Amino acid sequence: MTQTGQAGQPDEHLLDRALIEEAAKKSGLLWVRGTEGTLALWHLWHDGAVCVVGGGPDEQPLPGLVDGGRATVTVRSKDKGGRLVAFEARVSELAPHSEPWESAVEELKGKRLNAPDADTMAERWARECRVLRLEPYGSPSERPGTMPDDSGAAAPVPTPATTRRPVPAALPRLLFGRRGAKRAVSNR
């Protein structure tokens, strides 16, 4: 049964929360903007919030995400890959081995791909990493129907690196010459 607001319309807050939850559950990656820039993070939706683990060796970095701080979370659409919803979140760090930490870590372990130490991962996380909860608050700043016109892409960092230089003149002859030689041998 859906709660309704004025004139029998569904409560906007409940619809926003449902959008955030479903988007976060279905997307394996989200963008989090903290005090030190924007990070792409793997995550898990657990107990009404986004949970992330990182900050230690062999795990994703979490700079700018501090206990008691705030962050902006942007979730992409699993179908199209574009922004679906963006919301403000309160950041809280879960104390290692507390009940909320144990509950979140049990779920996060199943989402962690290619862990070098799958059997002892939780102990390593307790020693070396941080488990953060990003709990949504307020209305989403972006959602279908209220998306900004700009792409949201960050400008590339200036660098002296180049993309590609012209192919050396002899390279195609060397590459195709070998293939031609192999074809000649196989046709005999």
C-alpha positions as CSV (number, residue, x, y, z in Angstrom):
1,M,0.0,0.0,0.0
2,T,1.5,3.3,-1.1
3,Q,1.2,6.4,1.2
4,T,-0.4,9.3,-0.4
5,G,0.0,13.0,-0.1
6,Q,-2.5,15.8,-1.1
7,A,-5.3,14.9,-3.5
8,G,-4.5,11.2,-3.4
9,Q,-1.1,11.6,-5.1
10,P,1.8,9.3,-4.1
11,D,4.1,10.9,-1.5
12,E,7.0,12.4,-3.5
13,H,9.5,11.6,-0.8
14,L,8.7,7.9,-0.9
15,L,9.0,7.9,-4.7
16,D,12.4,9.6,-4.5
17,R,13.6,7.0,-1.9
18,A,12.4,4.2,-4.1
19,L,14.2,5.6,-7.1
20,I,17.4,5.9,-5.2
21,E,17.2,2.4,-3.7
22,E,16.3,0.7,-7.0
23,A,19.0,2.6,-9.0
24,A,21.7,1.8,-6.3
25,K,20.7,-1.9,-6.1
26,K,20.9,-2.4,-9.9
27,S,24.0,-0.4,-10.6
28,G,27.4,-1.9,-9.8
29,L,29.2,1.4,-10.0
30,L,28.4,4.9,-8.8
31,W,30.2,8.3,-8.6
32,V,30.8,9.9,-5.3
33,R,31.9,13.5,-5.0
34,G,33.6,14.3,-1.6
35,T,35.9,17.1,-0.5
36,E,38.7,15.8,-2.8
37,G,37.0,15.3,-6.1
38,T,34.8,12.6,-7.7
39,L,35.5,8.9,-7.4
40,A,34.0,5.9,-9.3
41,L,33.2,3.3,-6.6
42,W,31.8,-0.2,-6.5
43,H,29.3,-0.5,-3.7
44,L,26.3,-2.3,-2.2
45,W,22.9,-1.0,-1.2
46,H,22.4,-2.2,2.4
47,D,19.9,-1.3,5.1
48,G,18.8,2.0,3.5
49,A,22.2,3.3,2.4
50,V,25.1,2.9,0.0
51,C,27.9,1.0,1.6
52,V,31.5,1.1,0.3
53,V,34.8,-0.4,1.4
54,G,38.2,1.0,0.7
55,G,41.1,3.2,1.8
56,G,43.6,0.3,2.2
57,P,46.0,-1.6,0.1
58,D,44.4,-3.6,-2.7
59,E,41.1,-1.7,-2.3
60,Q,39.5,1.4,-3.9
61,P,40.7,4.7,-2.6
62,L,38.3,6.8,-0.5
63,P,39.9,10.3,-0.3
64,G,37.7,13.1,0.8
65,L,35.1,10.8,2.4
66,V,35.2,11.4,6.1
67,D,33.0,10.3,9.0
68,G,30.4,12.9,9.7
69,G,30.9,14.5,6.3
70,R,28.7,14.8,3.3
71,A,29.0,13.6,-0.3
72,T,27.1,13.8,-3.6
73,V,26.3,10.4,-5.0
74,T,25.4,9.9,-8.7
75,V,24.0,6.6,-9.8
76,R,23.8,5.5,-13.4
77,S,21.1,3.6,-15.2
78,K,22.0,0.0,-15.7
79,D,20.2,-0.1,-19.1
80,K,21.6,3.1,-20.7
81,G,24.7,3.8,-18.6
82,G,23.8,7.5,-18.2
83,R,23.0,9.4,-15.0
84,L,19.7,8.3,-13.4
85,V,19.7,10.0,-10.0
86,A,22.0,12.2,-7.9
87,F,21.5,12.8,-4.2
88,E,23.2,14.2,-1.1
89,A,24.4,11.7,1.5
90,R,25.7,11.7,5.0
91,V,28.9,9.8,5.4
92,S,29.4,7.6,8.5
93,E,32.2,5.2,9.1
94,L,31.2,1.9,10.6
95,A,33.3,0.7,13.6
96,P,35.1,-2.6,12.8
97,H,33.4,-5.6,14.2
98,S,30.3,-3.6,15.3
99,E,27.0,-5.2,14.4
100,P,26.3,-2.7,11.5
101,W,29.9,-3.3,10.2
102,E,29.6,-7.1,10.4
103,S,26.2,-7.0,8.6
104,A,27.5,-4.7,5.8
105,V,30.8,-6.6,5.4
106,E,29.0,-9.9,5.0
107,E,27.1,-8.5,2.0
108,L,30.1,-6.6,0.6
109,K,32.3,-9.7,0.6
110,G,29.9,-11.3,-2.0
111,K,30.3,-8.2,-4.3
112,R,34.1,-7.9,-4.1
113,L,35.5,-9.4,-7.3
114,N,39.0,-10.8,-7.6
115,A,40.0,-10.4,-4.0
116,P,43.5,-11.6,-3.4
117,D,42.5,-13.1,0.0
118,A,38.8,-14.1,-0.2
119,D,39.0,-16.2,3.0
120,T,40.5,-13.6,5.2
121,M,39.2,-10.5,3.5
122,A,37.0,-9.3,6.4
123,E,39.9,-9.4,8.9
124,R,42.0,-7.4,6.4
125,W,39.2,-4.9,6.0
126,A,39.0,-4.5,9.8
127,R,42.7,-3.9,10.1
128,E,43.5,-1.8,7.0
129,C,40.3,-0.4,5.4
130,R,37.3,1.7,6.1
131,V,33.6,0.7,5.6
132,L,31.5,3.7,4.9
133,R,27.8,4.2,4.8
134,L,26.4,6.9,2.6
135,E,22.9,7.6,3.7
136,P,20.6,9.7,1.4
137,Y,18.9,12.7,2.8
138,G,16.6,15.3,1.3
139,S,15.3,15.2,-2.3
140,P,17.5,14.1,-5.2
141,S,19.3,17.0,-6.9
142,E,19.0,15.1,-10.3
143,R,16.3,12.6,-11.4
144,P,14.3,11.9,-14.5
145,G,12.7,15.2,-15.5
146,T,15.2,17.4,-13.6
147,M,18.5,16.6,-15.3
148,P,20.9,19.4,-16.1
149,D,21.8,20.2,-19.7
150,D,25.5,19.7,-19.3
151,S,27.2,16.3,-19.5
152,G,28.8,16.4,-16.1
153,A,32.0,15.2,-17.5
154,A,35.2,16.5,-15.9
155,A,37.7,18.3,-18.1
156,P,40.8,16.2,-18.8
157,V,43.9,17.0,-16.8
158,P,46.5,18.9,-18.9
159,T,49.3,16.6,-19.9
160,P,52.3,16.5,-22.3
161,A,51.3,13.0,-23.4
162,T,50.1,12.5,-26.9
163,T,47.6,10.1,-28.3
164,R,49.1,8.7,-31.5
165,R,51.8,9.5,-33.9
166,P,51.9,8.6,-37.6
167,V,52.6,4.9,-38.3
168,P,56.1,4.3,-39.6
169,A,56.2,3.8,-43.3
170,A,57.8,0.3,-43.1
171,L,55.4,-1.0,-40.5
172,P,52.5,-2.1,-42.9
173,R,55.1,-3.8,-45.2
174,L,56.6,-5.6,-42.2
175,L,53.2,-6.7,-40.9
176,F,51.6,-7.6,-44.2
177,G,54.8,-9.1,-45.6
178,R,54.8,-11.7,-42.8
179,R,51.2,-12.6,-43.4
180,G,51.9,-12.8,-47.1
181,A,54.9,-15.1,-46.5
182,K,52.8,-17.4,-44.2
183,R,50.1,-17.6,-46.9
184,A,52.7,-18.5,-49.5
185,V,54.0,-21.4,-47.3
186,S,50.5,-22.7,-46.5
187,N,49.5,-22.7,-50.2
188,R,52.3,-25.1,-51.2
